[in-house]
Amino acid sequence: MDRRSFLGRGSVAAGFFIGRGFSQARGAAKVDASASVVTTNAGKIRGAMQDKVHAFKGIPYGASTEGAGRFMPPSKPQPWTGVRDALELGPASPQVPSNLIPESMAQQPKGDGSGTEDCLHLNLWTPVLGGGKRPVMVWFHGGGFSAGSGNWNMYNGGNLAAKQDVVVITVNHRLNVFGYLCLAELGGEKFARSSNVGMLDCIAALEWVRDNISAFGGDPNNVTIFGQSGGGGKVSTLLAMPQAKGLFHRAIAMSGSAVKGVPRDRATKAAEGFMAKLGLKPNQVDDLQKMPQAQLLAAMRGVQGLQLSPAVDGHTLPADPFDPVAPAITANVPLMIGSTETEVTWNNSVVYDPLDDAALYSRIKSSMRIDDAAADKLIGVYKKGRPQASNLDLFFIMSTDVSNFRTGTDTEADRKSELKGAPVYKYYFQWYSPVREGKLRSYHTLDIPFVMENVEIAQSMVGSGPERQPLADKMSGAWAAFARTGNPNHKGIPKWEPFHENTRATMIWNNECKAVNDPYREERLARKEL
């Protein structure tokens, strides 16, 4: 059975959401000529006060990647003299439009559509400058490896920093063909690391954190990387990259994974197809650096099946991140990982018409390529375990359960726990959004506003009910506790035990949070039989 095909029209390509700008969400920034000036290793920068938090936007952690820098590993930013303003969000990487639901697209900054190759910037929020050793939480955005940015309003770190006394950073980096075009076998040594320069950007951002974060009140020896969807894939990939070892100390993957990378031969073949679309032969790799970015984006959209994500190149990524086992180089790094109940309701292609029993059986048989008996048995198990669920509820839950959103995070939890080197904490987000009359259910990315303490900013996604903030406090508290100590427990939630193969302890996030061993066990075992 091809489980990925089960998503049908709800393809797994996204997870890149967020907003209209920090100043719109929390009032105009107050610029102080001296209060928010910090010295970095490239020069002094000036931020602004947002309420009680120091906000710095568009901090360069690398030089422009335009021209000769295209497809090359990132380099340090050019130092500057005087004080550089860090008051505006930096540009996103060049990208193409998404197919997200409008509830999520309402959060997108307009500038993302006009990204540039001078995109190696980060945004930072901190309660206090200078002294102190606060946990540092570095967020890698969703959008697969092809779209999005750290600028979306829902990613805004100001509320999380203020509420939980942590330093929050969001990162922009290269995407799609600019970050993941495998040219090593075509362009020789010059392009030896082109296949994963987007991930090397992420590592460069973490190196910037190591070298500079003390001046912003953060602890360089207590860094947590976290991200959702494609961001979870980036977190998973960083766990397997030797160059990233030691730059972070805890990891959180939300609704995203990277069990396997792209095989080098397949990535090379894709690059050849891309070059052919541009009218180039395999020996004309240098010409790619001279073409306008718009021309490359247009060609990217015209190549079917172009898989642009980290490749197992034997150098920057020596092996598949979590296959056949979890990466040994980060065995001592605690991991939190989980997914939402109906991940697949994230895009504009999903149909919400009710299903009768015949339609449900037909969809399950077709999508999962199973016979009548297998479909009857599987649906029976789900109906027994979820007596209040409608047929459409069951279809979305079942489709999520066999999608990479669930299978990838489940696999990584299993294999990480098998290493027995550091604890794994698993969660299942079950809160349903009231927007669009509740039809979207617990969709992909819905957990982000709760983790980031941004339920007010993200009303387009979570509505305006009174139950939002208590859940946000519980979840942001758990994420911050994990960043602080490697253990997510705090007084506001039930005791959350580490995940082990035999007990499968899982935190269920909802208006009533529950710590459960092996939730929906019968469904898991029934899927395993297929």
LOPABA-806057 format. One record per residue (C-alpha): residue in three letters; x, y, z. Coordinates in steps of 0.1 Angstrom, whole numbers, plus 5000, padded with zeros to 4 digits. Example, Ala and Ser with C-alpha at 12.3 -4.5 7.8 and 13.67 -1.06 7.14 Angstrom:
% LOPABA-806057
ALA/5123/4955/5078
SER/5137/4989/5071
//
This chain:
% LOPABA-806057
MET/5000/5000/5000
ASP/5013/5035/4991
ARG/5004/5053/5023
ARG/5014/5087/5009
SER/4988/5084/4982
PHE/4961/5084/5009
LEU/4962/5121/5012
GLY/4947/5124/4977
ARG/4938/5160/4971
GLY/4951/5170/5005
SER/4988/5167/4995
VAL/5015/5170/5021
ALA/5034/5201/5010
ALA/5030/5228/5035
GLY/5030/5242/5069
PHE/5040/5278/5064
PHE/5018/5303/5081
ILE/5020/5336/5099
GLY/5013/5373/5098
ARG/5009/5408/5093
GLY/5038/5422/5112
PHE/5047/5424/5149
SER/5040/5461/5152
GLN/5004/5456/5140
ALA/4998/5428/5165
ARG/5011/5446/5196
GLY/5013/5483/5189
ALA/5039/5505/5174
ALA/5075/5499/5183
LYS/5092/5524/5206
VAL/5127/5531/5194
ASP/5151/5541/5221
ALA/5185/5555/5210
SER/5204/5535/5236
ALA/5182/5510/5255
SER/5180/5484/5227
VAL/5216/5487/5213
VAL/5236/5455/5213
THR/5271/5448/5200
THR/5273/5417/5178
ASN/5304/5402/5162
ALA/5296/5421/5129
GLY/5287/5454/5145
LYS/5262/5472/5167
ILE/5225/5469/5161
ARG/5195/5489/5174
GLY/5162/5472/5182
ALA/5130/5485/5197
MET/5109/5479/5228
GLN/5076/5460/5221
ASP/5057/5463/5254
LYS/5083/5449/5278
VAL/5103/5429/5253
HIS/5133/5439/5232
ALA/5127/5431/5195
PHE/5154/5430/5169
LYS/5143/5423/5133
GLY/5162/5415/5102
ILE/5196/5408/5118
PRO/5220/5395/5092
TYR/5237/5362/5101
GLY/5251/5357/5067
ALA/5261/5377/5036
SER/5239/5379/5005
THR/5238/5347/4984
GLU/5232/5365/4951
GLY/5254/5360/4921
ALA/5286/5342/4929
GLY/5271/5332/4963
ARG/5242/5313/4947
PHE/5244/5275/4956
MET/5274/5282/4978
PRO/5277/5276/5015
PRO/5268/5307/5035
SER/5295/5332/5044
LYS/5297/5357/5073
PRO/5280/5391/5069
GLN/5302/5420/5061
PRO/5310/5440/5093
TRP/5296/5475/5095
THR/5305/5507/5114
GLY/5281/5528/5135
VAL/5248/5514/5147
ARG/5226/5494/5123
ASP/5188/5495/5127
ALA/5172/5461/5133
LEU/5136/5474/5131
GLU/5122/5458/5099
LEU/5117/5422/5090
GLY/5143/5409/5066
PRO/5134/5395/5032
ALA/5122/5359/5027
SER/5139/5336/5002
PRO/5125/5336/4967
GLN/5095/5313/4965
VAL/5062/5306/4947
PRO/5026/5310/4961
SER/5011/5284/4983
ASN/4977/5266/4984
LEU/4969/5272/5020
ILE/4935/5278/5034
PRO/4926/5315/5038
GLU/4925/5312/5076
SER/4962/5306/5074
MET/4970/5329/5045
ALA/4955/5358/5065
GLN/4987/5356/5086
GLN/5012/5359/5058
PRO/5033/5390/5055
LYS/5030/5407/5021
GLY/5067/5408/5016
ASP/5071/5371/5014
GLY/5060/5371/4978
SER/5089/5393/4968
GLY/5117/5374/4984
THR/5154/5380/4975
GLU/5186/5360/4977
ASP/5198/5384/5004
CYS/5177/5365/5028
LEU/5200/5353/5056
HIS/5184/5372/5084
LEU/5169/5364/5118
ASN/5145/5380/5142
LEU/5150/5380/5180
TRP/5129/5388/5210
THR/5143/5389/5246
PRO/5130/5401/5279
VAL/5164/5414/5291
LEU/5197/5424/5274
GLY/5231/5415/5287
GLY/5232/5395/5319
GLY/5213/5363/5325
LYS/5213/5328/5310
ARG/5178/5324/5296
PRO/5170/5294/5274
VAL/5172/5302/5237
MET/5145/5289/5214
VAL/5153/5290/5177
TRP/5123/5285/5154
PHE/5126/5271/5119
HIS/5095/5279/5098
GLY/5072/5255/5079
GLY/5065/5255/5042
GLY/5083/5222/5034
PHE/5118/5232/5022
SER/5103/5253/4995
ALA/5083/5282/5009
GLY/5075/5303/5040
SER/5097/5325/5062
GLY/5103/5333/5099
ASN/5084/5366/5095
TRP/5049/5353/5097
ASN/5030/5369/5125
MET/5020/5337/5142
TYR/5057/5329/5146
ASN/5062/5363/5164
GLY/5083/5355/5195
GLY/5074/5385/5216
ASN/5046/5369/5236
LEU/5065/5337/5243
ALA/5096/5355/5253
ALA/5076/5377/5277
LYS/5054/5350/5292
GLN/5081/5323/5297
ASP/5113/5344/5302
VAL/5131/5329/5272
VAL/5149/5343/5241
VAL/5130/5335/5209
ILE/5146/5336/5174
THR/5130/5330/5140
VAL/5152/5323/5110
ASN/5150/5330/5072
HIS/5171/5309/5050
ARG/5174/5297/5014
LEU/5146/5275/5000
ASN/5136/5254/4970
VAL/5162/5255/4941
PHE/5182/5281/4959
GLY/5187/5259/4989
TYR/5184/5223/4977
LEU/5196/5219/4941
CYS/5221/5189/4940
LEU/5249/5200/4916
ALA/5278/5182/4931
GLU/5281/5156/4904
LEU/5274/5181/4876
GLY/5295/5211/4887
GLY/5324/5194/4905
GLU/5341/5205/4937
LYS/5329/5241/4934
PHE/5293/5229/4939
ALA/5301/5200/4962
ARG/5278/5213/4990
SER/5250/5229/4969
SER/5225/5202/4977
ASN/5220/5213/5013
VAL/5230/5249/5014
GLY/5195/5257/5029
MET/5204/5235/5059
LEU/5239/5250/5060
ASP/5221/5284/5064
CYS/5203/5270/5094
ILE/5236/5259/5109
ALA/5251/5294/5102
ALA/5222/5309/5122
LEU/5229/5285/5151
GLU/5266/5296/5149
TRP/5255/5332/5151
VAL/5235/5323/5182
ARG/5265/5306/5198
ASP/5287/5336/5192
ASN/5263/5364/5200
ILE/5234/5353/5222
SER/5250/5361/5255
ALA/5247/5398/5247
PHE/5209/5393/5243
GLY/5205/5376/5277
GLY/5205/5341/5263
ASP/5226/5310/5272
PRO/5246/5297/5243
ASN/5249/5264/5262
ASN/5211/5260/5264
VAL/5197/5262/5229
THR/5165/5245/5217
ILE/5157/5241/5180
PHE/5120/5238/5172
GLY/5098/5240/5141
GLN/5066/5228/5126
SER/5059/5209/5093
GLY/5089/5217/5071
GLY/5104/5232/5103
GLY/5100/5199/5120
GLY/5118/5184/5090
LYS/5146/5209/5094
VAL/5149/5200/5131
SER/5150/5163/5122
THR/5177/5169/5096
LEU/5198/5190/5119
LEU/5199/5161/5144
ALA/5217/5141/5117
MET/5242/5168/5104
PRO/5277/5165/5119
GLN/5283/5202/5114
ALA/5254/5211/5137
LYS/5265/5189/5166
GLY/5269/5209/5198
LEU/5251/5240/5185
PHE/5218/5230/5201
HIS/5209/5209/5232
ARG/5172/5200/5228
ALA/5149/5196/5198
ILE/5112/5198/5191
ALA/5096/5186/5159
MET/5059/5195/5154
SER/5040/5178/5126
GLY/5071/5174/5106
SER/5099/5148/5101
ALA/5127/5137/5079
VAL/5131/5100/5083
LYS/5149/5098/5050
GLY/5167/5122/5028
VAL/5167/5124/4990
PRO/5191/5098/4975
ARG/5220/5116/4958
ASP/5214/5100/4924
ARG/5177/5110/4924
ALA/5186/5146/4935
THR/5212/5148/4907
LYS/5187/5136/4881
ALA/5162/5162/4893
ALA/5189/5189/4889
GLU/5195/5177/4853
GLY/5158/5180/4846
PHE/5157/5215/4860
MET/5187/5226/4839
ALA/5171/5211/4808
LYS/5140/5232/4815
LEU/5163/5263/4814
GLY/5180/5251/4782
LEU/5212/5242/4799
LYS/5234/5211/4795
PRO/5248/5193/4825
ASN/5282/5209/4820
GLN/5268/5245/4821
VAL/5263/5247/4859
ASP/5282/5280/4862
ASP/5255/5296/4840
LEU/5229/5290/4867
GLN/5246/5316/4888
LYS/5241/5343/4862
MET/5204/5338/4856
PRO/5177/5361/4871
GLN/5160/5345/4902
ALA/5126/5349/4885
GLN/5138/5327/4856
LEU/5148/5300/4880
LEU/5115/5301/4899
ALA/5096/5299/4866
ALA/5116/5268/4856
MET/5110/5252/4890
ARG/5073/5255/4886
GLY/5075/5239/4852
VAL/5093/5207/4863
GLN/5071/5179/4875
GLY/5083/5159/4905
LEU/5112/5182/4914
GLN/5120/5171/4949
LEU/5138/5200/4967
SER/5147/5189/5002
PRO/5179/5177/5019
ALA/5199/5151/5000
VAL/5221/5124/5014
ASP/5252/5138/4998
GLY/5277/5119/5019
HIS/5292/5151/5033
THR/5269/5176/5049
LEU/5243/5148/5054
PRO/5261/5115/5056
ALA/5230/5092/5059
ASP/5193/5092/5061
PRO/5184/5111/5093
PHE/5162/5085/5110
ASP/5165/5054/5089
PRO/5172/5027/5098
VAL/5179/5042/5132
ALA/5179/5076/5149
PRO/5211/5096/5145
ALA/5237/5085/5170
ILE/5256/5119/5169
THR/5227/5135/5188
ALA/5217/5106/5210
ASN/5221/5127/5241
VAL/5197/5155/5228
PRO/5161/5152/5243
LEU/5133/5153/5217
MET/5097/5164/5219
ILE/5076/5154/5189
GLY/5039/5151/5179
SER/5012/5159/5155
THR/4976/5172/5152
GLU/4945/5150/5149
THR/4934/5160/5114
GLU/4966/5173/5098
VAL/4952/5169/5063
THR/4926/5197/5064
TRP/4952/5224/5057
ASN/4947/5233/5021
ASN/4922/5246/4996
SER/4916/5213/4979
VAL/4899/5196/5008
VAL/4862/5188/5004
TYR/4839/5189/5035
ASP/4808/5173/5021
PRO/4792/5147/5045
LEU/4800/5111/5039
ASP/4775/5082/5042
ASP/4788/5047/5050
ALA/4791/5037/5014
ALA/4811/5068/5005
LEU/4834/5063/5035
TYR/4841/5027/5026
SER/4847/5036/4990
ARG/4872/5063/4999
ILE/4891/5041/5024
LYS/4893/5012/4999
SER/4905/5034/4971
SER/4929/5056/4990
MET/4945/5028/5010
ARG/4943/5002/4982
ILE/4928/4975/5005
ASP/4900/4950/4999
ASP/4864/4950/5013
ALA/4873/4929/5043
ALA/4903/4950/5053
ALA/4883/4982/5049
ASP/4854/4968/5069
LYS/4877/4958/5097
LEU/4896/4990/5099
ILE/4866/5013/5098
GLY/4850/4991/5125
VAL/4879/4997/5148
TYR/4878/5034/5143
LYS/4841/5036/5148
LYS/4843/5016/5180
GLY/4870/5038/5194
ARG/4854/5071/5184
PRO/4816/5066/5187
GLN/4809/5104/5186
ALA/4829/5109/5153
SER/4811/5115/5120
ASN/4821/5096/5089
LEU/4839/5127/5077
ASP/4857/5130/5110
LEU/4868/5094/5107
PHE/4880/5099/5071
PHE/4902/5129/5081
ILE/4916/5111/5111
MET/4923/5080/5092
SER/4939/5099/5063
THR/4961/5117/5088
ASP/4971/5085/5105
VAL/4985/5070/5074
SER/5000/5103/5061
ASN/5036/5113/5066
PHE/5025/5139/5091
ARG/5017/5110/5115
THR/5038/5081/5103
GLY/5070/5102/5101
THR/5067/5117/5136
ASP/5057/5083/5150
THR/5087/5066/5134
GLU/5111/5092/5147
ALA/5097/5089/5183
ASP/5100/5051/5182
ARG/5136/5052/5168
LYS/5148/5080/5190
SER/5135/5062/5221
GLU/5152/5030/5211
LEU/5186/5048/5214
LYS/5180/5053/5251
GLY/5204/5082/5251
ALA/5179/5110/5260
PRO/5142/5112/5268
VAL/5115/5115/5241
TYR/5082/5133/5249
LYS/5053/5126/5225
TYR/5021/5146/5221
TYR/4988/5145/5202
PHE/4970/5178/5196
GLN/4933/5173/5196
TRP/4918/5208/5200
TYR/4893/5217/5172
SER/4892/5252/5158
PRO/4858/5269/5158
VAL/4865/5289/5126
ARG/4846/5281/5094
GLU/4819/5265/5116
GLY/4844/5240/5129
LYS/4849/5222/5095
LEU/4887/5226/5097
ARG/4889/5205/5129
SER/4924/5201/5143
TYR/4943/5211/5111
HIS/4980/5212/5103
THR/4997/5243/5120
LEU/4968/5248/5144
ASP/4990/5241/5174
ILE/5015/5269/5166
PRO/4995/5299/5180
PHE/4992/5280/5214
VAL/5029/5272/5216
MET/5039/5308/5207
GLU/5013/5324/5229
ASN/4998/5341/5199
VAL/4961/5331/5200
GLU/4950/5367/5198
ILE/4973/5374/5168
ALA/4960/5343/5151
GLN/4923/5347/5155
SER/4918/5339/5119
MET/4929/5304/5127
VAL/4918/5298/5163
GLY/4887/5321/5167
SER/4881/5341/5198
GLY/4867/5318/5225
PRO/4877/5319/5262
GLU/4892/5284/5261
ARG/4922/5294/5239
GLN/4944/5312/5264
PRO/4944/5285/5292
LEU/4955/5259/5266
ALA/4981/5284/5253
ASP/4995/5288/5288
LYS/4997/5251/5293
MET/5014/5244/5259
SER/5038/5274/5259
GLY/5047/5265/5295
ALA/5056/5229/5285
TRP/5076/5240/5255
ALA/5095/5265/5276
ALA/5101/5240/5305
PHE/5115/5216/5279
ALA/5138/5243/5266
ARG/5149/5251/5301
THR/5156/5216/5314
GLY/5148/5190/5288
ASN/5116/5181/5307
PRO/5083/5196/5297
ASN/5065/5191/5330
HIS/5051/5221/5349
LYS/5024/5226/5375
GLY/4997/5234/5350
ILE/4996/5200/5333
PRO/4993/5163/5343
LYS/5025/5144/5348
TRP/5040/5137/5314
GLU/5062/5107/5313
PRO/5089/5100/5286
PHE/5078/5079/5256
HIS/5090/5043/5255
GLU/5080/5016/5231
ASN/5062/4995/5257
THR/5042/5023/5274
ARG/5040/5049/5246
ALA/5032/5078/5270
THR/5015/5106/5251
MET/5002/5140/5262
ILE/4968/5148/5246
TRP/4964/5186/5242
ASN/4928/5198/5244
ASN/4907/5219/5267
GLU/4912/5191/5292
CYS/4948/5179/5288
LYS/4954/5142/5295
ALA/4986/5121/5298
VAL/4977/5087/5283
ASN/4996/5055/5276
ASP/4993/5043/5240
PRO/4962/5064/5230
TYR/4940/5048/5203
ARG/4960/5016/5206
GLU/4935/4994/5187
GLU/4937/5018/5157
ARG/4975/5017/5157
LEU/4975/4979/5158
ALA/4949/4976/5130
ARG/4969/4999/5108
LYS/5000/4978/5115
GLU/4982/4948/5101
LEU/4976/4964/5067
//
